[in-house]
Amino acid sequence: MSSEDQKQNGGFFASIASGFANFGFAVQKSVTGLIGYEGLEVINPDGGTDDAEAEALKGRWKDEERDSYWKIMQKYNGADITSVLTLPVFICEPMTNLQKMAEVSHHPPMGAGHAENEHFVYDVTSKLKTKFLGNSVDIYPIGRTRVTLKKDGVVLDLVPPPTKANNLIFGRTWIDSSGDMIMTNLTTGDKVLLCFQPCGWFGAGRYEVDGYVYNAAEEPKLLMTGKWNESISYQPCDMEGEPLPGTELKEVWRVSDMPENDKFQYTYFAHKINSFETAPTNLLASDSRLRPDRCALQKGDPSKAGAEKSSLEEKQRAEKRNREQEGHQFTPRWFDLTSEVTTTPWGDLEVYEYNGKYSKHRAAASGLESVDEVGLSSKEFNPWQYSNLVTERGAM
């Protein structure tokens, strides 16, 4: 069921949804003539029609960096830029995607992840698709996300909405997610459909999420509302989606408190996964805590971060040439390719599954003597972690 079908069903959120549709997206204005760039649009999420020109002059780019980067980027307008260019370090943050999942394919870029505790098992395979639009980029989440609840064996499937990164070159960079998020209970047939509202003028609708929980017969049972960056609440509803008399909204979850005045606006959890205090005893040489460009950026040294990033990219190109010359095929170490192909609204995806080898690696290290933070941080970074890598090139 699409968000349009949801609106036609009426109910508590129908007037809200149609109001946003008529209100329009955040104002966009071309910067042509303002600073001599053709076809670029600046979006001020907190402003109106007269704020785009002032917004265009803001941001973290130096003039020479912006001009140089635009000369490189303009030829990619309308293209998928996932693997065709190298991003400058000053638009990065000291966090890597490899802290969320392992890379299982370089071309096209694909990642796979696995997490497990006493309550659930989480598995994901992801392959992003992008469309570069000059001063923004659309990001389409081609992926398969599954969560298995251990207590009763329920399997949940999650499809997130697309995301748009605005003001990449002119203005302050910000992101917006709009569209449908669908979570399906593959065991019972129940479904959650959440509509992520687009950002309107002066920030109206920004972060807002509205939707329903449906049973297997597609009858609404719970309405849901909130903001995806703050909290989500639910309330029992009737067949028309209206709140049941005598009921009230109950909060499902709320974002944890954030560190104050944090330079990168990180959560406490984000700081934990960057810290050596939470590192396992037998830390893999590919662990992103050890990545020198990330460390330099976190310490506020962008010049060193840029140099380290370039050095690492050159090593990666050399490694690829050597591997091809020696006939070594890339095979992920911790995940295996399955025969399953899943279909998404933005393309098909080959699915990888966790093979359990990392759990065995951790178990083997459990009896080793612990290493202090200095010892861990002095370990040399080596990103290559695939199963048929020759020993002298760093299989660990």
C-alpha positions in Angstrom: 0.0 0.0 0.0 1.5 3.4 -1.0 1.3 6.6 0.9 -1.2 7.8 -1.7 -3.5 4.9 -0.9 -3.1 5.7 2.8 -4.2 9.3 2.3 -7.3 8.2 0.3 -8.4 6.0 3.2 -9.1 9.1 5.2 -8.6 9.1 9.0 -6.6 11.0 11.5 -3.6 11.9 9.2 -5.5 12.5 5.9 -5.8 16.2 6.2 -2.3 16.6 7.4 -0.8 14.6 4.5 -2.8 16.5 1.9 -1.9 19.8 3.5 1.8 19.0 3.1 1.2 17.9 -0.5 -0.3 21.3 -1.3 2.1 23.3 0.8 5.1 22.1 -1.3 8.7 21.2 -0.7 11.3 23.5 0.9 12.0 26.5 -1.3 14.5 26.0 -4.1 16.2 28.8 -5.9 18.8 28.8 -8.7 22.1 30.5 -8.0 22.5 31.3 -11.6 23.5 35.0 -11.9 24.2 35.2 -8.2 27.6 33.6 -8.4 27.8 32.4 -11.9 26.8 28.7 -11.7 24.2 27.3 -14.1 21.6 24.8 -12.9 22.4 24.7 -9.2 19.7 25.0 -6.6 20.0 26.0 -3.0 17.5 24.9 -0.4 17.1 26.6 3.0 15.2 24.2 5.2 14.4 27.0 7.7 13.6 29.8 5.3 11.3 31.1 2.5 11.6 32.3 -1.1 13.9 35.2 -0.2 16.5 33.2 1.8 18.1 31.1 -0.9 20.7 33.6 -2.0 21.9 34.3 1.5 22.0 30.5 2.2 24.1 29.9 -1.0 26.9 31.9 0.6 27.0 29.8 3.7 28.7 26.4 4.2 32.1 24.9 4.9 33.6 25.2 1.5 36.4 27.6 0.7 35.8 29.5 -2.5 38.7 27.8 -4.3 37.7 24.3 -3.1 34.1 24.9 -4.2 35.2 26.1 -7.6 37.6 23.2 -8.1 35.2 20.6 -7.0 32.3 21.9 -9.2 34.5 21.7 -12.3 35.0 18.0 -11.5 31.4 17.3 -10.5 29.4 19.1 -13.2 30.0 16.3 -15.8 28.3 13.8 -13.4 25.0 15.7 -13.3 22.2 13.2 -13.4 24.5 10.2 -12.9 24.9 7.5 -10.2 28.1 8.7 -8.5 28.4 5.8 -6.0 31.7 4.5 -7.3 32.9 7.0 -10.0 34.6 9.7 -7.9 36.6 10.4 -4.7 35.1 12.7 -2.1 37.2 15.4 -0.6 38.0 14.8 3.1 36.5 18.1 4.3 32.9 16.9 3.5 33.5 13.7 5.4 33.0 12.9 9.1 35.3 10.7 11.3 33.1 7.7 10.9 33.1 5.0 8.2 30.4 2.8 6.7 32.6 -0.2 7.7 31.7 0.5 11.3 28.1 -0.5 10.4 28.7 -3.4 7.9 31.5 -5.2 6.0 32.2 -4.5 2.4 31.4 -7.5 0.3 31.7 -6.0 -3.1 33.7 -3.0 -4.4 32.2 -2.6 -7.8 29.3 -2.1 -7.3 29.8 -1.0 -3.7 27.9 -3.4 -1.4 27.9 -4.0 2.3 26.6 -6.7 4.6 26.1 -6.7 8.4 25.1 -9.0 11.2 24.3 -8.3 14.8 22.9 -10.6 17.5 22.0 -10.6 21.2 19.7 -12.6 23.5 16.6 -10.9 22.0 17.1 -10.7 18.2 19.2 -11.4 15.1 19.8 -8.5 12.6 21.0 -9.1 9.1 21.4 -6.6 6.3 22.7 -6.5 2.7 22.9 -3.0 1.2 23.8 -1.5 -2.2 23.1 2.2 -2.6 22.0 3.9 -5.8 22.5 7.6 -6.2 21.6 10.4 -8.6 23.7 13.5 -8.5 21.8 16.7 -9.1 24.4 19.5 -9.0 24.0 20.8 -5.5 22.2 17.7 -4.1 22.2 14.0 -4.4 19.3 11.5 -4.2 20.1 8.3 -2.4 18.0 5.1 -3.0 18.4 2.3 -0.4 18.6 -0.9 -2.4 18.8 -3.4 0.3 17.3 -6.2 2.4 17.0 -5.8 6.1 15.7 -8.6 8.3 15.2 -8.8 12.1 14.4 -12.2 13.7 12.9 -12.0 17.2 14.3 -15.0 19.1 11.4 -15.4 21.6 8.7 -16.3 19.1 10.6 -16.7 15.8 8.9 -13.7 14.2 10.8 -12.4 11.1 10.5 -8.7 10.2 11.5 -7.2 6.8 12.3 -3.4 6.6 12.3 -1.1 3.5 13.4 2.4 4.4 12.6 5.6 2.4 15.0 7.4 0.0 17.2 10.2 1.4 18.3 13.5 -0.2 21.5 15.3 0.8 21.0 19.0 0.0 23.4 21.9 -0.5 26.5 19.8 -1.2 28.4 22.8 -2.7 26.5 25.9 -1.9 24.9 26.5 1.5 24.8 24.4 4.7 24.5 20.7 4.0 21.4 19.0 5.4 19.5 15.8 4.7 15.8 15.0 4.3 14.1 11.6 4.1 10.7 11.6 2.4 8.5 8.7 1.2 7.3 5.4 2.6 9.0 3.1 5.1 7.5 -0.3 5.1 8.0 -3.0 7.8 6.4 -6.3 7.1 5.9 -9.2 9.5 6.8 -12.1 7.3 5.5 -14.5 9.9 2.0 -13.1 10.4 1.4 -10.8 7.4 1.0 -7.7 9.6 2.5 -4.5 8.2 3.6 -1.0 9.3 3.4 1.8 6.8 5.0 5.1 7.8 5.0 8.2 5.6 8.1 10.4 6.0 6.9 13.9 5.3 9.0 16.2 3.0 10.4 19.4 4.5 8.2 22.4 3.7 8.7 26.1 3.8 10.3 27.4 7.0 10.9 23.8 8.1 7.3 22.8 8.2 6.9 19.0 8.3 10.6 18.4 8.7 11.4 15.0 10.3 7.6 14.3 10.7 6.4 10.7 10.4 2.8 9.5 10.2 1.3 6.1 9.5 -0.5 3.0 10.6 0.0 -0.6 11.7 -2.2 -2.9 9.6 -3.2 -6.5 10.3 -2.8 -9.2 7.6 -6.3 -8.2 6.2 -4.9 -4.7 5.7 -7.1 -3.2 8.4 -5.6 -0.3 10.4 -5.2 -1.2 14.1 -2.8 1.5 15.4 -2.0 5.0 14.2 1.6 6.2 14.6 3.0 9.7 14.7 6.2 11.5 15.7 9.5 12.7 14.4 12.2 10.3 13.2 14.9 12.3 15.0 13.0 12.6 18.3 10.3 10.1 19.2 7.5 7.9 17.8 4.1 7.3 19.5 1.1 5.0 18.8 -2.6 5.0 19.6 -5.3 2.4 18.9 -7.6 3.4 16.0 -10.8 2.3 14.3 -11.3 1.0 10.7 -11.3 4.6 9.4 -7.9 5.3 11.1 -9.5 7.6 13.8 -8.2 7.3 17.4 -10.5 5.1 19.5 -12.4 7.0 22.2 -10.8 6.7 25.7 -7.3 6.0 24.3 -4.3 8.2 24.2 -0.9 8.3 22.5 1.8 6.2 24.0 5.5 6.7 23.3 7.2 3.7 21.7 10.8 5.1 21.8 12.7 8.3 22.2 16.1 9.3 21.0 18.7 9.1 23.8 20.2 12.3 25.2 23.0 13.7 23.0 26.4 15.1 24.2 26.2 18.9 24.4 28.2 21.0 21.8 29.5 17.9 20.1 31.5 19.0 17.0 30.1 16.2 14.8 26.7 15.9 16.6 27.4 12.3 17.5 25.5 10.2 20.0 27.2 8.6 22.9 26.9 5.3 21.1 28.8 6.8 18.1 31.6 7.9 20.3 31.7 4.4 21.8 32.3 2.7 18.5 35.1 5.1 17.7 36.7 4.5 21.1 39.5 1.9 21.8 37.9 1.4 25.3 35.2 -0.7 23.6 37.5 -2.5 21.2 37.7 -6.3 21.3 41.0 -7.9 22.6 42.0 -9.3 19.2 41.2 -6.2 17.2 41.2 -6.8 13.5 43.7 -4.7 11.5 40.9 -3.5 9.3 39.0 -2.0 12.3 38.1 1.6 11.4 39.3 2.8 14.8 42.8 2.3 13.3 42.2 4.1 10.0 44.7 7.0 10.0 42.6 9.5 7.9 39.6 9.0 10.2 41.8 9.5 13.3 43.3 12.7 11.9 39.9 14.1 11.0 38.6 13.3 14.5 41.6 15.2 16.0 40.8 18.2 13.9 43.7 17.9 11.4 42.1 18.0 7.9 45.4 18.4 6.1 46.8 15.2 7.5 43.4 13.5 7.0 43.5 14.4 3.3 47.0 13.1 2.9 46.3 9.9 4.7 43.1 9.4 2.6 45.0 9.8 -0.6 47.7 7.4 0.5 45.1 4.8 1.4 43.3 5.2 -1.9 46.6 4.7 -3.8 47.3 1.5 -1.7 43.8 0.2 -2.6 44.4 0.8 -6.3 47.8 -1.0 -6.1 46.2 -3.9 -4.2 43.6 -4.3 -6.9 46.2 -4.4 -9.6 48.3 -7.0 -7.8 45.3 -9.1 -7.0 44.2 -9.1 -10.7 47.7 -9.9 -11.8 47.9 -12.8 -9.4 44.4 -14.1 -10.3 43.0 -13.7 -6.8 39.3 -13.3 -6.8 37.7 -11.2 -4.1 35.8 -13.4 -1.7 34.4 -11.8 1.5 35.8 -13.3 4.7 32.8 -13.0 7.0 29.8 -13.3 4.6 28.8 -15.8 1.8 26.9 -15.0 -1.3 23.6 -16.8 -1.4 21.4 -17.7 -4.4 18.7 -15.3 -3.2 17.9 -12.2 -5.2 15.6 -9.7 -3.6 13.5 -7.0 -5.5 13.3 -3.4 -4.2 11.6 -0.4 -5.7 15.0 0.8 -7.0 16.5 -2.4 -8.3 17.4 -6.0 -7.6 19.9 -7.1 -5.0 22.0 -10.2 -4.4 21.9 -11.3 -0.8 24.8 -12.2 1.4 24.5 -14.1 4.7 26.8 -14.2 7.7 28.9 -17.3 7.9 29.7 -17.3 11.6 33.5 -17.1 11.1 33.9 -13.8 13.0 32.1 -15.2 16.0 34.7 -18.0 16.0 37.5 -15.5 15.7 36.2 -13.6 18.7 35.7 -16.8 20.7 39.3 -17.8 20.0 40.5 -14.4 21.3 38.4 -14.6 24.5 41.2 -16.3 26.4 43.9 -13.9 25.3 45.4 -11.3 27.6 43.8 -8.0 27.3 45.6 -5.2 25.6 45.5 -1.6 26.8 44.3 1.3 24.7 47.9 2.4 23.7 48.7 -1.1 22.5 45.5 -1.3 20.4 45.8 2.1 18.9 49.4 1.4 17.8 48.3 -1.5 15.6 48.9 -0.9 11.9 45.8 -0.4 9.8 45.2 -3.0 7.0 41.8 -2.8 5.3 42.0 -6.1 3.4 39.9 -8.8 4.9 39.0 -11.4 2.3 39.3 -15.1 2.6 41.8 -16.0 -0.2 44.2 -13.2 0.5 47.8 -14.4 0.6 49.5 -14.3 4.0 52.2 -11.8 3.2 49.6 -9.2 2.1 47.9 -9.2 5.5 45.1 -11.8 5.8 44.5 -10.4 9.3 
